[in-house]
Amino acid sequence: MGKQALPVLKGISLDIFKNEYVALMGPSGSGKSTLMNIIGCLDTLTAGQYILNGSNVSTMTDDALAEVRNKEIGFVFQQFNLLPRLTAAENVALPLIYAGIAKRQRLEMAKEVLAKVGLADRSHHKPNEMSGGQIQRVAIARALVNNPSIILADEPTGNLDSKTSVEIMELFGSIQAAGNTVVLVTHEEDIAAYARRVVRLRDGVIETDKRKEMAAAH
């Protein structure tokens, strides 16, 4: 802020392992959004280092970071962020354009992933022809299409009713069970309860980091 440096994260040390299901929690201003942005290579850190799949991301150029974001990280946002004029399949295929995959193959891959999230029959529908839960499933399919190392979900049920939220969280559970790493940012305890590990932040430091032996029954 101006000339004043404002430390957001204060010497955090955190290991997230392949196939973990982690919820990041904390009140506003705790640093969880900044931590998520660093994990997602949207923000670069000013000190320390971030190793993703053996690569030191903290020293990469902007172009290299853009490639990491596209290949290694699948983003799911509260606002869905779909393009309204594109069909579900075209929205899901978007990350594959940057990967240089031909159009026909892109749409085939998109349809395969839509089937995995239970939307095989909605591939030609546009966002305004679908419910909120279906739209979020399309967004999840888009995050999965590149087979990323991490699925990063920021308040993914924030705009959904409670019944749809349960369906979406169960879908994340099946994604993790299939071998993906899921990192979830939420301020809702009942949503965090789906994760296998909950990391709580407060004032830029990790307050608690707890793993569960078994997932909570839902």
C-alpha positions as CSV (number, residue, x, y, z in Angstrom):
1,M,0.0,0.0,0.0
2,G,1.9,3.0,-1.2
3,K,5.4,2.9,0.3
4,Q,4.3,0.7,3.2
5,A,4.9,-3.1,2.7
6,L,2.1,-5.2,4.1
7,P,3.1,-8.8,4.9
8,V,0.1,-11.1,4.1
9,L,1.7,-14.5,4.7
10,K,4.3,-14.7,7.4
11,G,6.7,-17.6,7.0
12,I,4.2,-20.2,6.1
13,S,5.5,-23.7,5.6
14,L,3.1,-26.1,4.0
15,D,3.4,-29.5,2.1
16,I,0.5,-30.7,0.1
17,F,0.9,-34.3,-1.2
18,K,-0.4,-35.9,-4.4
19,N,-4.0,-37.1,-4.1
20,E,-4.7,-35.1,-0.9
21,Y,-8.0,-33.3,-0.4
22,V,-7.2,-30.1,1.6
23,A,-9.5,-27.3,2.7
24,L,-7.9,-23.8,3.4
25,M,-10.0,-21.9,5.9
26,G,-9.8,-18.6,7.7
27,P,-11.6,-15.3,8.2
28,S,-11.3,-12.4,5.8
29,G,-7.8,-11.0,5.8
30,S,-6.3,-14.3,7.1
31,G,-4.2,-14.8,4.0
32,K,-6.1,-17.8,2.5
33,S,-6.8,-16.1,-0.8
34,T,-3.2,-15.0,-1.2
35,L,-2.0,-18.5,-0.4
36,M,-4.5,-19.9,-2.9
37,N,-3.3,-17.5,-5.6
38,I,0.3,-18.5,-4.9
39,I,-0.6,-22.2,-5.1
40,G,-2.4,-21.4,-8.4
41,C,0.6,-19.4,-9.8
42,L,-1.7,-16.3,-10.0
43,D,0.5,-14.4,-7.6
44,T,4.3,-14.6,-7.2
45,L,5.8,-14.6,-3.7
46,T,8.3,-12.0,-2.6
47,A,10.3,-14.3,-0.4
48,G,10.7,-18.0,0.1
49,Q,9.9,-20.6,-2.5
50,Y,7.1,-22.7,-4.0
51,I,7.9,-26.1,-5.4
52,L,5.2,-27.6,-7.7
53,N,5.9,-31.2,-8.9
54,G,9.6,-30.8,-8.4
55,S,9.8,-27.4,-10.2
56,N,10.7,-24.2,-8.4
57,V,7.8,-22.0,-9.6
58,S,9.0,-19.0,-7.6
59,T,11.8,-18.3,-10.1
60,M,9.8,-18.8,-13.4
61,T,9.1,-16.2,-16.0
62,D,5.5,-15.0,-16.7
63,D,5.3,-17.1,-19.8
64,A,6.5,-20.2,-18.0
65,L,4.0,-19.5,-15.2
66,A,1.2,-19.2,-17.8
67,E,2.1,-22.7,-19.1
68,V,2.2,-24.1,-15.6
69,R,-1.3,-22.6,-14.9
70,N,-2.7,-24.2,-18.0
71,K,-1.1,-27.6,-17.7
72,E,-0.8,-28.2,-13.9
73,I,-3.7,-26.4,-12.3
74,G,-7.4,-26.7,-12.9
75,F,-9.4,-23.7,-11.5
76,V,-13.0,-23.7,-10.2
77,F,-14.4,-20.4,-9.2
78,Q,-17.4,-19.3,-7.2
79,Q,-18.6,-17.2,-10.2
80,F,-18.3,-20.1,-12.7
81,N,-16.5,-17.9,-15.3
82,L,-18.0,-19.6,-18.3
83,L,-18.3,-17.8,-21.7
84,P,-22.1,-17.3,-22.3
85,R,-22.0,-17.7,-26.1
86,L,-20.2,-21.0,-26.1
87,T,-21.8,-24.4,-25.5
88,A,-20.8,-26.6,-22.5
89,A,-18.4,-28.6,-24.7
90,E,-16.8,-25.5,-26.2
91,N,-16.3,-24.0,-22.7
92,V,-14.7,-27.2,-21.4
93,A,-12.5,-27.4,-24.5
94,L,-11.0,-23.8,-24.0
95,P,-7.9,-24.8,-22.0
96,L,-7.1,-27.3,-24.8
97,I,-6.8,-24.5,-27.3
98,Y,-3.7,-23.2,-25.5
99,A,-2.3,-26.8,-25.4
100,G,-2.4,-26.8,-29.2
101,I,-4.9,-29.6,-29.6
102,A,-7.0,-29.8,-32.8
103,K,-10.6,-28.7,-32.6
104,R,-12.2,-32.1,-33.3
105,Q,-10.1,-33.8,-30.7
106,R,-10.7,-30.9,-28.2
107,L,-14.5,-31.4,-28.4
108,E,-14.2,-35.2,-28.1
109,M,-12.0,-34.8,-25.0
110,A,-14.5,-32.2,-23.6
111,K,-17.5,-34.5,-24.1
112,E,-15.6,-37.3,-22.3
113,V,-15.0,-35.1,-19.3
114,L,-18.6,-33.8,-19.3
115,A,-19.8,-37.4,-19.1
116,K,-17.6,-37.9,-16.0
117,V,-19.4,-35.0,-14.3
118,G,-22.8,-36.3,-15.3
119,L,-23.5,-33.9,-18.1
120,A,-23.1,-36.1,-21.2
121,D,-26.6,-35.0,-22.4
122,R,-25.8,-31.2,-22.0
123,S,-22.7,-30.8,-24.2
124,H,-24.6,-28.6,-26.7
125,H,-26.3,-26.4,-24.2
126,K,-25.2,-22.9,-23.4
127,P,-24.9,-21.6,-19.8
128,N,-28.3,-19.8,-19.9
129,E,-30.0,-23.1,-20.7
130,M,-28.6,-24.8,-17.5
131,S,-29.1,-24.7,-13.8
132,G,-26.4,-23.2,-11.4
133,G,-25.4,-26.7,-10.4
134,Q,-25.0,-27.8,-14.0
135,I,-23.0,-24.7,-14.8
136,Q,-20.6,-25.4,-11.9
137,R,-20.3,-29.0,-13.2
138,V,-19.3,-27.6,-16.6
139,A,-16.7,-25.4,-14.8
140,I,-15.4,-28.5,-13.0
141,A,-15.1,-30.4,-16.3
142,R,-13.2,-27.5,-17.7
143,A,-10.8,-27.7,-14.8
144,L,-10.3,-31.4,-15.3
145,V,-9.9,-31.5,-19.1
146,N,-6.1,-30.9,-19.1
147,N,-5.6,-33.7,-16.5
148,P,-3.9,-31.1,-14.1
149,S,-1.9,-31.9,-11.0
150,I,-4.1,-29.8,-8.8
151,I,-7.8,-28.9,-8.8
152,L,-8.0,-25.5,-7.0
153,A,-11.6,-24.6,-6.0
154,D,-12.3,-21.1,-4.6
155,E,-15.6,-21.1,-2.7
156,P,-17.1,-23.5,-5.3
157,T,-20.5,-23.7,-3.7
158,G,-20.8,-20.0,-2.8
159,N,-23.5,-19.3,-5.4
160,L,-25.4,-22.6,-5.0
161,D,-28.3,-23.8,-2.9
162,S,-27.6,-26.4,-0.2
163,K,-28.8,-29.4,-2.1
164,T,-26.8,-28.5,-5.2
165,S,-23.8,-27.8,-2.9
166,V,-23.9,-31.3,-1.5
167,E,-23.9,-32.7,-5.1
168,I,-21.0,-30.6,-6.1
169,M,-19.0,-31.5,-3.0
170,E,-19.7,-35.2,-3.6
171,L,-18.4,-34.7,-7.1
172,F,-15.1,-33.3,-5.8
173,G,-14.9,-36.3,-3.5
174,S,-15.1,-38.7,-6.5
175,I,-12.6,-36.6,-8.4
176,Q,-10.2,-36.9,-5.5
177,A,-10.9,-40.7,-5.2
178,A,-10.0,-41.0,-8.9
179,G,-6.5,-39.8,-8.0
180,N,-6.6,-36.0,-8.3
181,T,-5.3,-33.5,-5.7
182,V,-8.0,-31.1,-4.6
183,V,-7.4,-27.9,-2.7
184,L,-10.5,-26.1,-1.6
185,V,-10.8,-22.5,-0.2
186,T,-13.9,-22.0,1.9
187,H,-15.2,-20.2,5.0
188,E,-18.0,-22.7,5.5
189,E,-17.5,-25.5,8.0
190,D,-19.9,-27.9,6.4
191,I,-18.1,-27.6,3.1
192,A,-14.7,-28.0,4.7
193,A,-16.0,-31.1,6.4
194,Y,-15.8,-32.9,3.0
195,A,-12.0,-32.5,2.9
196,R,-9.5,-35.0,4.4
197,R,-7.3,-32.2,5.8
198,V,-8.2,-28.7,7.1
199,V,-5.6,-26.0,7.2
200,R,-6.8,-22.9,9.2
201,L,-5.1,-19.6,8.7
202,R,-5.2,-16.5,10.9
203,D,-3.3,-13.3,10.5
204,G,-1.0,-14.7,7.9
205,V,0.1,-17.8,9.8
206,I,-1.2,-21.4,10.0
207,E,-3.2,-21.7,13.1
208,T,-4.0,-25.4,12.8
209,D,-3.4,-28.2,10.3
210,K,-5.4,-31.3,11.0
211,R,-5.8,-34.5,8.9
212,K,-8.8,-36.9,9.3
213,E,-8.4,-40.6,9.4
214,M,-11.7,-41.0,7.6
215,A,-13.9,-38.6,5.7
216,A,-16.9,-37.3,7.6
217,A,-20.0,-39.2,6.7
218,H,-22.4,-37.2,4.5
